Amino acid sequence: MSTSTQDNISVVQGFIDNVLNTGDLSTLERYWAEDMVWRGGSLGEYHGLPEFKKFAEANAAGAFSGMHLEPQRFLADGDTVVALFTNSGTHTGPFMGMPATGKQAKWNGVGIYRIHEGKIAEATFVEDVLAMLLQLGITSLPAATS
């Protein structure tokens, strides 16, 4: 069965709308292949849907409330979909060993998804965590000197 790039974008959009932005993990199997791979940079790498689901469940009530991922643009070629996005939320729980600040943050990211047989087989994410940490007041940049 051949799928179009639009079909592949729809899989990624469905995952964002129905899982990420709702926090409803009960439909993960609809979007992710059983032997999937998720690479989240500083957040780790997970192999297989059971391992990824454990990670997702542990983070569902995690560091940020009101999390919302807003796609800015999708680029697709063959089985690959790239999502340029803005992520946002309020820091209400521990994150990377830092206590909650109660502050809101908004940062950019890129997700690269590979679709196989109508499901996400692997994904790699890069997010501007430094921008988030700066907004939360967790870190700062050194003062510029002239």
C-alpha positions as CSV (number, residue, x, y, z in Angstrom):
1,M,0.0,0.0,0.0
2,S,1.5,3.3,-1.1
3,T,1.0,6.4,1.1
4,S,1.3,10.0,0.1
5,T,3.3,12.6,1.9
6,Q,0.0,14.2,3.0
7,D,-1.0,10.9,4.6
8,N,2.3,10.9,6.5
9,I,1.8,14.5,7.6
10,S,-1.7,13.5,8.8
11,V,-0.2,10.7,11.0
12,V,2.1,13.3,12.7
13,Q,-0.6,15.9,13.0
14,G,-2.9,13.3,14.6
15,F,-0.2,12.4,17.1
16,I,0.3,16.0,18.0
17,D,-3.4,16.8,18.3
18,N,-4.7,13.6,19.9
19,V,-1.8,12.6,22.2
20,L,0.7,15.4,22.8
21,N,-1.8,18.3,23.2
22,T,-4.4,16.3,25.1
23,G,-2.1,14.2,27.3
24,D,-4.2,11.1,26.3
25,L,-1.7,8.3,26.0
26,S,-4.4,5.7,25.3
27,T,-4.1,6.2,21.6
28,L,-0.3,5.9,21.3
29,E,-0.7,2.6,19.5
30,R,-2.7,4.3,16.7
31,Y,0.2,6.5,15.8
32,W,3.4,4.6,16.8
33,A,4.8,1.3,15.5
34,E,5.4,-1.4,18.1
35,D,9.2,-1.3,17.4
36,M,9.5,2.5,17.3
37,V,12.5,4.5,18.3
38,W,12.2,8.0,20.0
39,R,15.3,10.2,20.3
40,G,14.8,13.2,22.5
41,G,18.3,14.6,22.9
42,S,18.8,15.4,26.6
43,L,15.5,13.6,27.4
44,G,16.9,10.3,26.3
45,E,16.3,7.6,23.7
46,Y,13.5,5.0,23.9
47,H,13.2,1.7,21.9
48,G,9.8,0.0,21.5
49,L,6.4,1.2,22.3
50,P,6.3,-0.2,25.9
51,E,9.5,1.6,26.9
52,F,8.3,4.8,25.3
53,K,4.9,4.6,26.9
54,K,6.5,4.2,30.4
55,F,8.5,7.4,29.7
56,A,5.5,9.2,28.4
57,E,3.4,8.2,31.4
58,A,6.1,9.4,33.8
59,N,6.2,12.7,32.1
60,A,2.4,13.2,31.6
61,A,2.0,14.8,35.0
62,G,5.5,16.1,34.8
63,A,7.3,19.4,34.8
64,F,4.9,21.5,32.7
65,S,1.2,22.0,32.8
66,G,-0.8,23.2,29.9
67,M,1.7,21.9,27.5
68,H,0.9,22.8,23.9
69,L,2.8,22.0,20.8
70,E,1.9,24.2,17.9
71,P,3.2,23.1,14.4
72,Q,4.4,26.1,12.4
73,R,5.2,24.1,9.3
74,F,5.4,20.6,8.0
75,L,7.9,19.5,5.3
76,A,7.6,16.0,3.9
77,D,9.6,13.9,1.4
78,G,8.8,10.2,0.9
79,D,8.5,8.6,4.4
80,T,10.0,11.5,6.3
81,V,8.0,14.4,7.9
82,V,9.7,17.3,9.5
83,A,7.6,19.4,11.9
84,L,8.8,22.9,12.9
85,F,7.0,23.8,16.1
86,T,6.6,26.0,19.1
87,N,6.1,24.3,22.4
88,S,4.8,26.1,25.5
89,G,3.7,25.4,29.1
90,T,3.9,26.5,32.7
91,H,6.7,25.1,34.8
92,T,4.7,23.5,37.7
93,G,6.9,20.5,38.6
94,P,10.6,19.5,38.8
95,F,12.5,19.6,35.5
96,M,16.0,18.4,35.0
97,G,16.5,18.5,38.7
98,M,15.2,22.1,39.1
99,P,12.2,22.8,41.3
100,A,9.1,24.4,39.7
101,T,9.2,28.1,39.1
102,G,5.5,28.7,38.2
103,K,6.7,30.6,35.1
104,Q,5.4,30.2,31.6
105,A,7.9,29.4,28.8
106,K,7.6,29.1,25.0
107,W,10.4,27.6,22.8
108,N,11.0,26.3,19.3
109,G,11.8,22.9,18.2
110,V,12.1,20.5,15.2
111,G,10.8,16.9,15.1
112,I,11.9,14.5,12.3
113,Y,9.5,11.6,11.9
114,R,9.9,8.5,9.7
115,I,6.5,6.9,8.8
116,H,6.2,3.2,8.0
117,E,3.0,1.5,7.1
118,G,0.9,4.4,8.4
119,K,2.6,4.7,11.8
120,I,5.6,6.6,13.2
121,A,8.6,4.2,13.2
122,E,11.2,6.6,14.5
123,A,11.4,10.3,15.5
124,T,14.2,12.6,16.5
125,F,13.6,15.9,18.3
126,V,15.7,19.0,18.9
127,E,14.3,21.7,21.1
128,D,15.7,25.1,22.2
129,V,15.9,24.1,25.9
130,L,18.3,27.0,26.6
131,A,15.6,29.5,25.6
132,M,13.2,27.7,27.9
133,L,15.7,27.7,30.8
134,L,16.4,31.4,30.3
135,Q,12.6,32.2,30.4
136,L,12.2,30.2,33.6
137,G,15.1,32.0,35.2
138,I,16.9,28.7,35.8
139,T,20.0,29.9,34.0
140,S,21.4,33.1,32.4
141,L,23.9,34.1,29.8
142,P,27.1,35.8,30.8
143,A,27.0,39.6,30.4
144,A,28.5,40.8,27.2
145,T,31.8,42.7,27.5
146,S,33.2,45.2,25.1
